Structures are given as C-alpha cells and as structure tokens.
C-alpha cells in the first residue's frame, strides 16, 4: 500500500482530523513518494524512447547494408558509426563466429525487447495521470 494511502487510512481509523504536525509529516512523505514515482516514470520513458530510436537506426542499418553496392558507401559508413556502440556491446557478449549481419539482427532484437519491456512497465505504472492520485 502506498504511503499516502496508509496516512489516509490511519486518519480515517482515528475518526478525527489529524493534527497539523501529523498532517505535515504525512503530506511530506506523500510528496516524496509522488516525486519518486514521477522520476521513475520519466526515466523509464526516456529509456523507452532511446531503445525505440536505436531499434529504428539498427533496422535502417540492416536495410542499407543489404542494398549497398560496396563497403566504401558513405551511407553504410554513417550507419556503421551511428549503431557502432550497440553492435560493439553485443559483439562482446556473442561468440566470435557470428557475422556482422547476425550481430546487427541480434542488436535489433535486444533493442526491441528493451523498448517493449519498458513500455509494458510504463503501462503497469498507469501513466503520468495516475501518479499524483489514488
């Protein structure tokens, strides 16, 4: 049960109005939990957006790599530089036998999983409209 709800239940069970000190204490605790909920929501929203953009760039890199005529293509170089941090991180985890194309597909899958996972957590939080009230 959230802290603000516990404070309300406590005052309702006492069947009296809270003292100014009790009310200030509960309201300050309620504000702190609301601030943390909002901060967590915003961080998850940022991670979700970054994972979404990364998956788009990796998908574009896959398409460009598929249709580029040579390894000296400027567009292929651009996407290689842009998605390099993602593919290098995946390359450290996977065996050396995987080709660069397979690493790109795996990076795309990881980005999509992170994006969908954060979206599910955000849906579970109920949205920003639900954070301030019960």
N, C-alpha and C positions, 0 to 999 in steps of 0.2 A: 504494500500500500504506500502511495506517495506520501511524503512528509506533510504536505499541505492538507491532504485528506485526513491524516492522523490528527493534526491540530484541530480540524473542524469537528471530527468525531469526539475528541477529548472535550471540547467546549460544549458540544451538544449533550454529552452524557452528564456533564455537571449541571445542566439546566440553568445556567446563569451566564451572564455576559462575562467575557474574560477581562481580567484587569489590564490596565494599559501596558504593564510590563510583560504579561503573558502574550498579549496581542502583538506587541512589537517583536518579541522573540520568535513567535511562530511566523509572522509575516517576513522577517528577515531570513528565516530558514526556507520559507516558501520561495522567496525571490532568488535565493542561491540555487535551489533545485531547478527553477524555471530557467535561470541563466545557463546552467549546465546542459539542460535539455536543448535549449536553443543553440548553444555552441556545438553540441554533438550533432544536431541536425544539420547545421551549416557545414561542418567538417565532412559529414557523410555526403552531403550534396556536392561539395567540391570534389571529393574523391570520385563520385559517380560521374560528374562532368568530365574530369580528366580521363577516366577509363573509357568513356564514350568517345571522346576525341581521339584517344590513342587507337581505339579499335578502327575508327574511320581511316586514320592515317596508315595503319598497317594493312587494311584492306586495299587502299589505294596503292600502296607499295606492291602488294601481290599482283594487282592488275597491271601496273606499269612494268614490273619485272617480267610478267608473262608476255607482254606485247612489245617490249623494247627490242630493237634490232641488234644492239651491241652493248657491251659492257661500258662503253665510253659515253653513253647517253647522259645528258645533263639532268634530265628529269629523273632518271634512275639514281643518279648520284644524290639529288636533292632528297628523295625519299629514303635512301640508304642513310644519309646523315640524320634526317628527321626521326627515323624509327630506330636508329642505332642503339640508344640506351635500352630500349625494350628488348631488341634481339640479342644484345650482348648479355643482358641479365638472364635471358632464357638459355643462351648458349652455355653459360657456366653450369647450369643445372643438368642439361641433357647430355647424352653420350656424344663423343666426337664423331661418330659415324653418321649423324644426321646432316642432311644437306641444308644449305641456306634457305631453300624454299620450305622445307619441313619446319625449320625454326620459325620462319615467318608465320606459317599456319598455326603453330603452337602458340606463338605470341598473340596472334589474333584470338585464339580460343581463351587464353588467360585473361586478356583484356575484356572480352565479352562476359566471361564468368564474374570478374570483379564488378563490372558495370551492373549486371543483373543482380548480383548479390547485394550490392549497396542499394539498388532500387527496391529490393524486397525488404531490406531493413528499414528504409525510409517509409515504405507503405505500412510496415508494422508499427512505426512511431506514430502514424496517423496524420502526418502533415504538420505544417507550421501552425495552422489554426487550432490544433488540439493541444499545443504545448502549454499555452497560458492558462487554460481552464480544465476543469474536470468534467 
